[in-house]
Amino acid sequence: MSPSQRNIALCIDGSQQSHDAMAYYAEYLAKPEDRLHLLSVVDPPDYNTGTGFGGGHRASKYEEAWSKRVRETEEMQARARDNWLKRLMPDLAESNIFVHNRVSANPGEALCAMMREVPADLVVMGCRGLGTMRRTFMGSVSDYVLHHSHVPTTVVPPPSKK
């Protein structure tokens, strides 16, 4: 990696807010030599996917649910890479896009761990725009990352509602 290259962590989950964050990055922050790391967290499925006490049945249902979540995450990342990024940044080299997944029930913690591993120079992510009360009770991934990230973090707010 040359000294002018930056490792940019784009936190994506397939939502409109992820797309908004990518668009913000492309318009205001992108440099041609950047290395983009698409970070996603796969939420593990609930173990109670089966019925009754049949352990084998429950295990196979869990494996099916698990495979489906991983496949959906990989498909979402491919759409982000092939559709969103290529449309937003047509000159972006394919060799400068990297995809990372982590399995965790705590997405904020998982994203911060992946940022250290990359290692990221800048983090860009969207947020849902929860009100103060809802964010206090439900928590916010962007709020967690903003307060625990070891690198500069850009949180792209949702468009204002007029």
Backbone as ProteinMPNN parsed JSONL, in Angstrom:
{"seq_chain_A": "MSPSQRNIALCIDGSQQSHDAMAYYAEYLAKPEDRLHLLSVVDPPDYNTGTGFGGGHRASKYEEAWSKRVRETEEMQARARDNWLKRLMPDLAESNIFVHNRVSANPGEALCAMMREVPADLVVMGCRGLGTMRRTFMGSVSDYVLHHSHVPTTVVPPPSKK", "coords_chain_A": {"N_chain_A": [[0.854, -1.177, 0.0], [0.63, 2.146, -0.929], [1.885, 5.256, 0.479], [-0.043, 7.236, 0.07], [-2.431, 5.94, -0.119], [-5.56, 5.26, 1.373], [-7.301, 3.361, 3.82], [-10.58, 2.841, 3.72], [-13.399, 2.334, 5.63], [-16.502, 1.254, 4.873], [-19.507, 0.96, 6.268], [-22.029, -1.273, 5.793], [-25.431, -2.348, 5.336], [-27.349, -2.939, 3.536], [-29.427, -1.164, 3.551], [-31.271, 1.895, 2.809], [-29.961, 3.921, 4.123], [-27.345, 2.998, 4.146], [-26.762, 3.173, 1.441], [-26.982, 5.953, 1.136], [-24.783, 6.736, 2.696], [-22.672, 5.665, 1.174], [-22.996, 7.189, -1.144], [-22.471, 9.738, -0.124], [-19.793, 9.428, 0.632], [-18.681, 8.955, -1.95], [-19.199, 11.405, -3.212], [-18.043, 13.437, -1.583], [-15.71, 12.592, -0.182], [-14.097, 10.716, -1.477], [-11.089, 9.416, -2.889], [-9.092, 8.615, -5.696], [-7.194, 6.583, -5.199], [-8.023, 5.243, -2.936], [-8.661, 2.458, -0.785], [-11.382, 0.505, -0.473], [-13.28, -0.881, 2.078], [-15.855, -2.92, 2.561], [-17.893, -3.348, 5.189], [-19.804, -5.639, 6.972], [-22.233, -6.946, 9.251], [-23.402, -10.042, 10.252], [-26.275, -11.016, 11.708], [-26.764, -13.507, 14.064], [-29.072, -16.236, 13.642], [-32.062, -16.864, 15.591], [-31.95, -19.461, 17.943], [-34.202, -20.967, 18.44], [-35.552, -22.048, 16.141], [-36.774, -24.376, 15.441], [-39.344, -26.822, 16.266], [-40.777, -28.373, 19.164], [-39.01, -31.061, 20.899], [-37.144, -32.222, 19.313], [-33.976, -32.494, 18.731], [-32.265, -32.872, 16.446], [-33.873, -31.984, 14.349], [-34.232, -29.293, 15.048], [-31.577, -28.414, 14.933], [-31.009, -28.722, 12.187], [-32.821, -26.884, 11.114], [-31.774, -24.559, 12.204], [-29.262, -24.479, 10.949], [-30.129, -24.139, 8.307], [-31.379, -21.608, 8.515], [-29.173, -20.119, 9.243], [-27.438, -20.416, 6.999], [-29.032, -19.143, 5.103], [-29.049, -16.474, 6.051], [-26.33, -15.756, 5.846], [-25.957, -16.065, 3.079], [-27.769, -14.102, 2.124], [-26.535, -11.794, 3.12], [-24.09, -11.837, 1.73], [-25.075, -11.562, -0.891], [-26.225, -9.007, -0.708], [-23.912, -7.485, -0.263], [-22.597, -7.903, -2.686], [-24.404, -6.638, -4.427], [-24.119, -4.021, -3.481], [-21.453, -3.538, -4.11], [-21.38, -4.056, -6.923], [-23.522, -2.622, -8.054], [-24.249, -0.141, -6.625], [-21.683, 1.093, -5.883], [-20.24, 1.017, -8.318], [-21.846, 2.54, -9.952], [-21.849, 4.977, -8.614], [-19.134, 5.533, -8.51], [-17.587, 5.189, -11.151], [-14.927, 4.908, -12.021], [-13.588, 3.477, -10.152], [-11.289, 1.058, -9.138], [-11.661, -2.434, -9.316], [-9.943, -4.007, -7.864], [-9.5, -2.556, -5.604], [-11.543, -2.892, -3.82], [-12.79, -4.426, -0.994], [-14.325, -7.037, 0.828], [-15.842, -7.67, 3.928], [-17.102, -9.765, 6.462], [-18.744, -10.316, 9.573], [-19.89, -12.303, 12.205], [-22.214, -11.57, 14.606], [-24.127, -10.693, 17.476], [-23.925, -8.207, 18.378], [-23.64, -5.592, 16.626], [-22.262, -3.074, 16.622], [-19.948, -3.461, 18.219], [-18.746, -5.497, 16.722], [-18.257, -4.196, 14.257], [-16.391, -2.247, 15.076], [-14.262, -3.908, 15.842], [-13.631, -5.061, 13.329], [-12.778, -2.759, 12.023], [-10.376, -2.207, 13.297], [-8.911, -4.408, 12.444], [-8.686, -4.039, 9.674], [-6.458, -2.21, 8.694], [-8.584, 0.506, 9.392], [-8.558, 3.858, 8.137], [-10.445, 5.758, 8.032], [-13.899, 5.902, 8.778], [-17.075, 5.419, 7.356], [-20.499, 5.708, 7.631], [-24.075, 5.197, 7.652], [-27.034, 6.42, 9.351], [-30.087, 5.725, 11.108], [-31.586, 7.742, 12.161], [-32.915, 7.774, 14.639], [-34.949, 9.0, 17.279], [-34.02, 10.746, 20.318], [-35.067, 9.445, 22.629], [-35.831, 6.845, 21.697], [-33.333, 5.968, 20.785], [-31.951, 5.889, 23.183], [-33.172, 3.761, 24.559], [-33.17, 1.622, 22.715], [-30.662, 1.584, 21.616], [-27.984, 2.357, 19.333], [-26.307, 1.589, 16.432], [-24.631, 3.27, 14.938], [-24.158, 5.27, 16.841], [-22.801, 3.813, 18.796], [-20.469, 3.056, 17.349], [-19.428, 5.582, 16.723], [-18.644, 6.467, 19.26], [-16.804, 4.546, 20.059], [-14.949, 3.991, 18.114], [-11.609, 3.921, 16.863], [-10.674, 5.592, 14.973], [-11.167, 8.485, 12.777], [-14.626, 9.104, 12.231], [-17.334, 9.255, 10.072], [-20.648, 9.94, 10.231], [-23.417, 9.666, 8.374], [-26.278, 11.471, 8.252], [-29.837, 10.765, 7.989], [-31.834, 11.972, 5.205], [-33.28, 15.206, 5.672], [-36.613, 15.62, 6.808], [-39.06, 17.323, 5.237]], "CA_chain_A": [[0.0, 0.0, 0.0], [1.417, 3.366, -0.994], [1.571, 6.185, 1.576], [-1.216, 8.067, -0.218], [-3.645, 5.129, -0.066], [-6.275, 5.202, 2.647], [-8.249, 2.271, 4.012], [-11.868, 3.418, 4.086], [-14.383, 1.338, 6.049], [-17.886, 1.613, 4.602], [-20.368, 0.022, 6.996], [-23.239, -1.423, 4.988], [-26.401, -3.381, 5.731], [-28.354, -3.051, 2.485], [-30.486, -0.172, 3.739], [-31.138, 3.18, 2.122], [-28.964, 4.694, 4.849], [-26.043, 2.536, 3.641], [-26.598, 3.777, 0.117], [-26.723, 7.38, 1.361], [-23.407, 6.869, 3.182], [-21.789, 5.446, 0.03], [-23.117, 8.353, -2.025], [-21.76, 10.837, 0.544], [-18.371, 9.141, 0.47], [-18.31, 9.144, -3.351], [-19.273, 12.813, -3.597], [-17.273, 14.383, -0.769], [-14.509, 12.096, 0.487], [-13.37, 9.715, -2.266], [-9.848, 9.658, -3.62], [-8.955, 7.477, -6.618], [-6.331, 5.508, -4.693], [-8.594, 4.652, -1.722], [-9.014, 1.037, -0.691], [-12.677, 0.474, 0.195], [-13.589, -2.105, 2.801], [-17.278, -2.997, 2.867], [-18.034, -4.095, 6.431], [-21.176, -6.042, 7.295], [-22.385, -7.85, 10.379], [-24.485, -11.004, 10.102], [-26.922, -11.296, 12.986], [-27.061, -14.936, 14.104], [-30.501, -16.531, 13.794], [-32.54, -17.358, 16.881], [-31.803, -20.916, 17.982], [-35.527, -21.594, 18.514], [-36.186, -22.091, 14.822], [-37.484, -25.643, 15.308], [-40.441, -27.024, 17.203], [-40.678, -29.587, 19.973], [-37.739, -31.386, 21.517], [-36.313, -32.942, 18.351], [-32.723, -31.754, 18.587], [-31.773, -32.918, 15.079], [-34.723, -31.12, 13.527], [-33.919, -27.914, 15.396], [-30.238, -28.125, 14.426], [-31.052, -28.544, 10.736], [-33.508, -25.609, 10.861], [-30.82, -23.51, 12.545], [-28.279, -24.439, 9.863], [-30.802, -23.532, 7.148], [-31.539, -20.175, 8.785], [-27.826, -19.553, 9.236], [-26.999, -20.364, 5.599], [-29.822, -18.13, 4.422], [-28.577, -15.135, 6.462], [-25.007, -15.52, 5.26], [-26.17, -15.887, 1.635], [-28.406, -12.793, 1.923], [-25.522, -10.762, 3.365], [-23.159, -11.849, 0.607], [-25.775, -11.001, -2.045], [-26.342, -7.571, -0.474], [-22.595, -6.891, -0.474], [-22.336, -7.933, -4.129], [-25.201, -5.549, -5.017], [-23.492, -2.756, -3.098], [-20.221, -3.407, -4.888], [-21.586, -4.069, -8.373], [-24.515, -1.647, -8.491], [-24.115, 1.178, -6.011], [-20.355, 1.697, -5.997], [-19.837, 1.202, -9.719], [-22.623, 3.65, -10.508], [-21.397, 6.196, -7.946], [-17.708, 5.746, -8.768], [-17.297, 4.302, -12.284], [-13.487, 4.725, -12.224], [-13.042, 2.726, -9.029], [-10.701, -0.231, -9.519], [-12.216, -3.602, -8.611], [-8.923, -4.516, -6.947], [-9.479, -1.715, -4.407], [-12.754, -3.13, -3.025], [-12.648, -5.62, -0.167], [-15.573, -7.339, 1.537], [-15.605, -8.319, 5.218], [-18.298, -10.125, 7.237], [-18.533, -10.78, 10.942], [-21.109, -12.795, 12.836], [-22.302, -11.038, 15.96], [-25.393, -10.113, 17.915], [-23.591, -6.826, 18.735], [-23.017, -5.069, 15.416], [-21.319, -1.985, 16.892], [-18.684, -4.063, 18.664], [-18.169, -6.234, 15.596], [-17.727, -3.234, 13.296], [-15.168, -1.653, 15.64], [-13.209, -4.93, 15.745], [-13.221, -5.161, 11.925], [-12.05, -1.536, 11.674], [-9.004, -2.365, 13.784], [-8.258, -5.438, 11.64], [-8.489, -3.628, 8.278], [-6.922, -1.216, 9.656], [-9.255, 1.635, 8.743], [-8.105, 5.232, 8.363], [-11.664, 6.554, 8.102], [-15.122, 5.102, 8.768], [-18.252, 6.124, 6.845], [-21.697, 4.894, 7.829], [-25.332, 5.919, 7.753], [-27.79, 6.2, 10.59], [-31.529, 5.697, 10.864], [-32.224, 8.956, 12.642], [-33.799, 7.527, 15.775], [-35.045, 10.087, 18.243], [-33.213, 10.561, 21.521], [-35.669, 8.465, 23.529], [-35.71, 5.507, 21.11], [-31.919, 5.604, 20.754], [-31.563, 5.582, 24.559], [-33.664, 2.443, 24.947], [-32.858, 0.591, 21.731], [-29.262, 1.623, 21.222], [-27.759, 2.758, 17.962], [-25.026, 1.093, 15.953], [-23.783, 4.415, 14.591], [-23.78, 5.923, 18.09], [-21.772, 2.971, 19.41], [-19.236, 3.174, 16.564], [-18.926, 6.95, 16.888], [-18.017, 6.618, 20.573], [-15.803, 3.516, 20.338], [-14.022, 3.856, 17.0], [-10.276, 4.45, 17.103], [-10.32, 6.448, 13.826], [-12.241, 9.428, 12.444], [-15.857, 8.453, 11.788], [-18.347, 10.114, 9.477], [-21.988, 9.364, 10.287], [-24.253, 10.398, 7.424], [-27.658, 11.452, 8.756], [-30.881, 10.587, 6.962], [-32.285, 13.256, 4.656], [-34.25, 15.887, 6.539], [-38.001, 15.499, 6.366], [-39.63, 18.675, 5.14]], "C_chain_A": [[0.89, 1.227, 0.0], [1.018, 4.318, 0.127], [0.319, 7.03, 1.326], [-2.527, 7.274, -0.178], [-4.236, 5.152, 1.332], [-7.145, 3.96, 2.654], [-9.54, 2.883, 4.539], [-12.823, 2.285, 4.433], [-15.781, 1.893, 5.782], [-18.763, 0.556, 5.259], [-21.694, -0.07, 6.252], [-24.124, -2.536, 5.523], [-27.521, -3.532, 4.71], [-29.454, -2.016, 2.562], [-30.25, 1.074, 2.883], [-30.076, 4.042, 2.801], [-27.551, 4.284, 4.435], [-25.755, 3.159, 2.287], [-26.283, 5.26, 0.253], [-25.286, 7.611, 1.821], [-22.414, 6.662, 2.044], [-21.809, 6.646, -0.912], [-22.368, 9.55, -1.431], [-20.253, 10.643, 0.389], [-17.926, 9.458, -0.963], [-18.261, 10.617, -3.732], [-18.27, 13.703, -2.856], [-15.916, 13.884, -0.277], [-13.594, 11.246, -0.38], [-12.103, 10.27, -2.899], [-9.62, 8.432, -4.488], [-8.143, 6.312, -6.063], [-6.861, 4.84, -3.426], [-8.841, 3.159, -1.886], [-10.297, 0.978, 0.142], [-12.93, -0.895, 0.811], [-15.065, -2.058, 3.18], [-17.444, -3.911, 4.072], [-19.496, -4.385, 6.705], [-21.165, -7.014, 8.46], [-23.604, -8.732, 10.122], [-25.013, -11.305, 11.499], [-27.25, -12.777, 13.045], [-28.549, -15.189, 14.281], [-30.819, -17.02, 15.199], [-32.456, -18.876, 16.875], [-33.148, -21.629, 18.02], [-36.234, -21.589, 17.165], [-36.964, -23.374, 14.604], [-38.62, -25.727, 16.308], [-40.2, -28.296, 17.989], [-39.284, -29.799, 20.513], [-36.811, -32.131, 20.573], [-35.053, -32.172, 18.035], [-32.203, -31.726, 17.165], [-32.555, -32.002, 14.16], [-34.383, -29.65, 13.773], [-32.557, -27.518, 14.839], [-30.265, -27.898, 12.913], [-31.767, -27.245, 10.366], [-32.57, -24.436, 11.132], [-29.782, -23.365, 11.437], [-28.877, -23.812, 8.611], [-30.931, -22.03, 7.325], [-30.192, -19.469, 8.717], [-27.327, -19.379, 7.802], [-27.732, -19.277, 4.838], [-29.333, -16.723, 4.777], [-27.225, -14.799, 5.854], [-25.148, -15.257, 3.763], [-26.779, -14.513, 1.338], [-27.404, -11.652, 2.132], [-24.533, -10.688, 2.217], [-23.79, -11.265, -0.654], [-25.913, -9.489, -1.913], [-24.999, -6.881, -0.723], [-22.243, -6.862, -1.959], [-23.131, -6.839, -4.838], [-24.574, -4.202, -4.701], [-22.252, -2.511, -3.943], [-20.52, -3.216, -6.372], [-22.56, -3.007, -8.864], [-24.227, -0.255, -7.933], [-22.753, 1.803, -6.266], [-19.954, 1.95, -7.438], [-20.612, 2.33, -10.392], [-22.139, 4.976, -9.914], [-19.961, 6.562, -8.325], [-17.258, 4.844, -9.91], [-15.801, 4.029, -12.501], [-12.818, 3.914, -11.117], [-12.534, 1.36, -9.489], [-11.279, -1.351, -8.664], [-11.232, -4.13, -7.57], [-8.824, -3.692, -5.661], [-10.739, -1.849, -3.56], [-12.594, -4.464, -2.301], [-13.928, -5.8, 0.646], [-15.248, -8.109, 2.809], [-16.949, -8.573, 5.904], [-17.875, -10.541, 8.636], [-19.88, -11.231, 11.468], [-21.142, -12.267, 14.257], [-23.714, -10.546, 16.236], [-25.188, -8.66, 18.346], [-22.879, -6.161, 17.564], [-22.014, -3.945, 15.656], [-19.958, -2.509, 17.302], [-17.984, -4.77, 17.51], [-17.564, -5.286, 14.566], [-16.431, -2.606, 13.805], [-14.003, -2.638, 15.576], [-12.711, -5.054, 14.306], [-12.416, -3.936, 11.498], [-10.595, -1.618, 12.131], [-8.24, -3.364, 12.916], [-7.906, -4.952, 10.246], [-7.087, -3.055, 8.035], [-7.456, 0.017, 8.931], [-8.592, 2.958, 9.108], [-9.29, 6.169, 8.538], [-12.849, 5.596, 8.022], [-16.256, 5.98, 8.244], [-19.442, 5.185, 7.014], [-22.923, 5.788, 7.894], [-25.944, 5.718, 9.126], [-29.272, 6.337, 10.267], [-32.233, 6.958, 11.333], [-33.221, 8.713, 13.752], [-33.835, 8.763, 16.673], [-34.245, 9.749, 19.492], [-33.768, 9.47, 22.423], [-35.518, 7.046, 22.98], [-34.266, 5.052, 21.104], [-31.443, 5.207, 22.151], [-31.977, 4.169, 24.936], [-33.238, 1.337, 23.993], [-31.367, 0.503, 21.422], [-29.155, 1.987, 19.753], [-26.378, 2.266, 17.554], [-24.108, 2.27, 15.637], [-23.312, 5.152, 15.837], [-22.666, 5.13, 18.778], [-20.439, 3.161, 18.683], [-18.622, 4.56, 16.745], [-18.158, 7.109, 18.2], [-16.915, 5.599, 20.86], [-14.784, 3.325, 19.217], [-12.69, 4.506, 17.352], [-9.812, 5.378, 15.979], [-11.449, 7.433, 13.565], [-13.438, 8.711, 11.819], [-16.834, 9.492, 11.266], [-19.676, 9.37, 9.515], [-22.884, 10.244, 9.425], [-25.694, 10.324, 7.904], [-28.648, 11.195, 7.626], [-31.285, 11.953, 6.419], [-33.328, 13.888, 5.582], [-35.638, 15.763, 5.937], [-38.621, 16.886, 6.388], [-41.091, 18.619, 4.847]], "O_chain_A": [[1.797, 1.344, 0.824], [-0.08, 4.199, 0.672], [-0.312, 7.491, 2.277], [-3.608, 7.861, -0.201], [-3.524, 5.075, 2.334], [-7.666, 3.553, 1.615], [-9.588, 3.381, 5.663], [-13.035, 1.379, 3.627], [-16.191, 2.882, 6.39], [-18.759, -0.605, 4.851], [-22.398, 0.927, 6.097], [-23.648, -3.523, 6.082], [-28.531, -4.18, 4.986], [-30.337, -1.998, 1.705], [-29.175, 1.269, 2.317], [-29.372, 4.803, 2.138], [-26.655, 5.127, 4.378], [-24.643, 3.614, 2.022], [-25.405, 5.771, -0.443], [-24.642, 8.567, 1.39], [-21.426, 7.389, 1.946], [-20.767, 7.067, -1.416], [-21.704, 10.29, -2.158], [-19.529, 11.581, 0.055], [-16.923, 10.142, -1.17], [-17.385, 11.036, -4.489], [-17.711, 14.627, -3.448], [-15.045, 14.702, 0.018], [-12.422, 11.073, -0.047], [-12.049, 11.407, -3.369], [-9.922, 7.317, -4.065], [-8.391, 5.162, -6.429], [-6.203, 3.947, -2.891], [-9.179, 2.672, -2.965], [-10.301, 1.353, 1.315], [-12.81, -1.927, 0.15], [-15.474, -1.254, 4.017], [-17.171, -5.109, 3.99], [-20.332, -3.482, 6.675], [-20.229, -7.795, 8.639], [-24.69, -8.241, 9.817], [-24.28, -11.789, 12.361], [-27.951, -13.276, 12.165], [-29.222, -14.444, 14.992], [-29.948, -17.528, 15.906], [-32.851, -19.512, 15.898], [-33.22, -22.804, 17.66], [-37.388, -21.17, 17.065], [-37.75, -23.455, 13.659], [-38.832, -24.811, 17.102], [-39.496, -29.195, 17.528], [-38.476, -28.872, 20.585], [-35.774, -32.63, 21.011], [-35.054, -31.295, 17.171], [-31.744, -30.682, 16.701], [-31.985, -31.329, 13.301], [-34.261, -28.863, 12.834], [-32.396, -26.41, 14.329], [-29.613, -26.981, 12.413], [-31.372, -26.573, 9.414], [-32.563, -23.448, 10.397], [-29.459, -22.249, 11.032], [-28.209, -23.038, 7.926], [-30.634, -21.261, 6.41], [-30.086, -18.358, 8.197], [-26.846, -18.305, 7.438], [-27.137, -18.569, 4.024], [-29.216, -15.872, 3.896], [-27.006, -13.676, 5.399], [-24.53, -14.333, 3.234], [-26.35, -13.836, 0.404], [-27.426, -10.661, 1.402], [-24.174, -9.597, 1.776], [-23.125, -10.553, -1.407], [-25.74, -8.764, -2.892], [-24.956, -5.81, -1.328], [-21.651, -5.893, -2.436], [-22.613, -6.183, -5.742], [-24.505, -3.332, -5.57], [-22.031, -1.402, -4.431], [-19.972, -2.313, -7.006], [-22.43, -2.537, -9.994], [-23.993, 0.69, -8.687], [-22.664, 2.909, -6.799], [-19.385, 2.997, -7.746], [-20.098, 2.996, -11.291], [-22.031, 5.976, -10.624], [-19.616, 7.737, -8.444], [-16.607, 3.828, -9.665], [-15.448, 3.018, -13.107], [-11.608, 3.694, -11.152], [-13.253, 0.604, -10.142], [-11.373, -1.231, -7.443], [-11.636, -4.637, -6.524], [-8.133, -4.094, -4.726], [-10.987, -1.024, -2.681], [-12.301, -5.491, -2.914], [-14.534, -4.825, 1.092], [-14.483, -9.073, 2.786], [-17.822, -7.704, 5.923], [-16.776, -11.056, 8.841], [-20.9, -10.597, 11.198], [-20.208, -12.488, 15.028], [-24.402, -10.049, 15.345], [-26.153, -7.959, 18.646], [-21.65, -6.162, 17.508], [-21.006, -3.871, 14.955], [-18.932, -2.057, 16.794], [-16.77, -4.652, 17.346], [-16.474, -5.543, 14.055], [-15.478, -2.451, 13.042], [-12.874, -2.24, 15.286], [-11.505, -5.144, 14.077], [-11.481, -4.052, 10.705], [-9.692, -1.153, 11.436], [-7.046, -3.185, 12.676], [-6.914, -5.408, 9.678], [-6.527, -3.514, 7.04], [-6.849, 0.503, 7.976], [-8.129, 3.153, 10.232], [-9.159, 7.246, 9.121], [-12.81, 4.605, 7.292], [-16.385, 7.14, 8.636], [-19.403, 4.027, 6.599], [-22.821, 6.986, 8.159], [-25.441, 4.952, 9.948], [-29.657, 6.977, 9.289], [-33.369, 7.213, 10.936], [-34.262, 9.368, 13.809], [-32.841, 9.479, 16.794], [-33.845, 8.602, 19.693], [-33.006, 8.647, 22.931], [-35.121, 6.14, 23.713], [-33.983, 3.887, 21.384], [-30.628, 4.295, 22.293], [-31.205, 3.451, 25.57], [-32.97, 0.219, 24.433], [-30.876, -0.548, 21.011], [-30.141, 1.927, 19.019], [-25.396, 2.504, 18.256], [-22.939, 2.268, 16.023], [-22.171, 5.613, 15.882], [-21.704, 5.71, 19.283], [-19.409, 3.397, 19.313], [-17.407, 4.68, 16.904], [-17.142, 7.802, 18.249], [-16.162, 5.773, 21.818], [-13.839, 2.553, 19.378], [-12.648, 5.517, 18.052], [-8.694, 5.892, 16.018], [-12.56, 7.253, 14.063], [-13.274, 7.822, 10.983], [-17.125, 10.483, 11.936], [-19.821, 8.306, 8.912], [-23.079, 11.424, 9.717], [-26.274, 9.239, 7.96], [-28.33, 11.385, 6.452], [-31.102, 12.97, 7.087], [-34.144, 13.195, 6.191], [-35.812, 15.796, 4.719], [-38.694, 17.535, 7.432], [-41.738, 19.66, 4.73]]}, "name": "protein", "num_of_chains": 1, "seq": "MSPSQRNIALCIDGSQQSHDAMAYYAEYLAKPEDRLHLLSVVDPPDYNTGTGFGGGHRASKYEEAWSKRVRETEEMQARARDNWLKRLMPDLAESNIFVHNRVSANPGEALCAMMREVPADLVVMGCRGLGTMRRTFMGSVSDYVLHHSHVPTTVVPPPSKK"}
